[in-house]
Amino acid sequence: MRHWTLYDSLRHSRYVATRLGIWKKRGMCDLERFLAKLGIPLSESKQSYQFMTSNFKKRLRDQIEVHAPRFQLDNITFGSFFRVTSSVHFGVVFDIGLFQQYEHQRLQLSASDVVYSISALLENPQKSHDDDKEDDTKQMREENFWEAYEALSRLENTYKYNNRE
């Protein structure tokens, strides 16, 4: 949610989308009702999270825990952690492919961000190379695996590079 609006973060969450069925009009209405129960105006939820009024952000977690069960969103929050590196150089971070940062800023990456990014690489459908679908699928999975593996390796190398003494 660091780079999104609260509204978009909820709307694009796999968990919320499937629980509320947001692809239907009723699901979208339920999402907006959920935000209303949290006490967050729709206009506030549609602006960047970092610029939301601090009062709304302070009580958000408590309000979610109170109202989420009414919408069958019992597991909407989960624990995660962040890795923060020392000063990062633009060229190195840009090469990772998972995110962009600017020169001389700290890189903050959550474990869930990495999981979603690597999952997207693993699940990436690619175009068929020939008519043999079974061999094609196997080859696609293999290529996706190595692409995800390389992304993790680049991430690890960038972390080592930026935290050397």
ZICOR-V887819 format. One record per residue. N is the residue number from 0. PHI is phi in whole degrees, -180 to 180 (* if undefined). NEAR is the number of other ideal C-beta (glycine too) atoms within 8 Angstrom. D_FIRST is the distance of its C-alpha to the first C-alpha in Angstrom with 1 decimal. Layout:
N&PHI&NEAR&D_FIRST, N&PHI&NEAR&D_FIRST
This chain:
0&*&6&0.0, 1&-60&6&3.8, 2&-113&3&5.4, 3&-119&10&4.9, 4&-90&10&6.6, 5&-61&15&6.6, 6&-59&11&9.5, 7&-67&9&8.6, 8&-61&11&5.9, 9&-69&11&8.9, 10&-64&10&11.4, 11&-95&7&10.6, 12&-72&9&10.3, 13&-57&5&13.8, 14&-63&9&14.5, 15&-66&13&13.9, 16&-58&13&15.5, 17&-75&7&18.5, 18&-68&9&19.0, 19&-93&12&19.0, 20&64&10&20.5, 21&-69&11&18.5, 22&-75&5&20.8, 23&-107&7&23.4, 24&-60&5&23.8, 25&-62&7&24.0, 26&-63&12&20.7, 27&-66&9&19.0, 28&-64&8&21.0, 29&-63&12&20.0, 30&-62&14&16.3, 31&-68&9&17.3, 32&-66&9&19.7, 33&-60&14&17.0, 34&-62&13&15.1, 35&-64&9&18.6, 36&-64&10&19.4, 37&-72&10&16.5, 38&82&7&18.1, 39&-112&13&15.5, 40&-62&5&17.2, 41&-57&10&16.1, 42&-63&6&16.3, 43&-70&11&14.0, 44&-72&12&11.3, 45&-97&9&11.8, 46&-104&8&11.4, 47&-51&7&8.7, 48&-56&11&6.7, 49&-65&5&8.7, 50&-104&5&11.7, 51&-66&13&11.7, 52&-59&6&14.8, 53&-61&6&14.8, 54&-60&6&16.9, 55&-68&11&14.3, 56&-67&9&11.6, 57&-63&6&14.5, 58&-98&9&15.7, 59&-59&11&12.6, 60&-60&7&13.0, 61&-63&7&16.7, 62&-66&12&16.6, 63&-62&11&14.6, 64&-63&8&17.2, 65&-75&6&20.0, 66&-98&11&19.2, 67&-58&12&17.5, 68&-59&7&20.9, 69&-65&6&22.5, 70&-109&12&20.3, 71&57&6&20.9, 72&-115&12&17.4, 73&-61&6&18.8, 74&-110&6&16.6, 75&-71&9&13.2, 76&-108&7&12.1, 77&-151&5&13.3, 78&-79&3&14.1, 79&-154&7&13.0, 80&-142&6&13.8, 81&-119&8&13.2, 82&-113&10&16.0, 83&-118&6&16.6, 84&-96&11&19.6, 85&-73&6&22.0, 86&-51&8&22.5, 87&-112&15&21.7, 88&-99&9&23.9, 89&-52&9&22.6, 90&-60&6&24.9, 91&-69&11&24.0, 92&-69&13&20.2, 93&-61&8&20.6, 94&-67&8&22.9, 95&-63&11&20.4, 96&89&5&19.1, 97&-92&9&15.6, 98&-166&8&14.1, 99&-125&5&15.7, 100&-135&9&16.3, 101&-107&6&19.1, 102&-53&6&22.3, 103&63&6&22.5, 104&-117&8&18.9, 105&-78&8&17.6, 106&-95&13&15.6, 107&-116&8&12.7, 108&-134&10&12.0, 109&-91&10&10.8, 110&-60&9&13.3, 111&-68&8&11.2, 112&-61&10&10.2, 113&-65&12&14.0, 114&-60&8&14.9, 115&-64&8&13.2, 116&-65&10&14.6, 117&-69&11&18.0, 118&-61&8&18.1, 119&-63&8&17.7, 120&-66&11&20.5, 121&-69&9&22.6, 122&-91&7&22.4, 123&-61&8&22.9, 124&-75&4&26.0, 125&-119&7&28.6, 126&-67&3&31.7, 127&-67&7&34.9, 128&-86&5&37.4, 129&-151&6&40.5, 130&-83&4&41.9, 131&-83&6&41.5, 132&-62&7&38.3, 133&-65&6&38.5, 134&-65&8&38.9, 135&-60&11&36.3, 136&-63&8&33.7, 137&-63&8&34.7, 138&-64&9&34.5, 139&-61&10&31.1, 140&-62&8&29.7, 141&-65&8&31.4, 142&-62&9&30.1, 143&-63&13&26.5, 144&-60&9&27.1, 145&-69&8&28.4, 146&-66&10&25.7, 147&-66&11&23.1, 148&-60&8&25.5, 149&-64&8&25.9, 150&-62&14&22.1, 151&-65&10&22.0, 152&-64&8&25.2, 153&-63&11&23.9, 154&-63&12&20.9, 155&-63&8&23.4, 156&-64&8&25.8, 157&-65&15&23.4, 158&-62&10&22.5, 159&-63&8&26.2, 160&-61&8&27.0, 161&-81&13&24.7, 162&-116&8&25.8, 163&-76&5&29.5, 164&-107&2&31.8
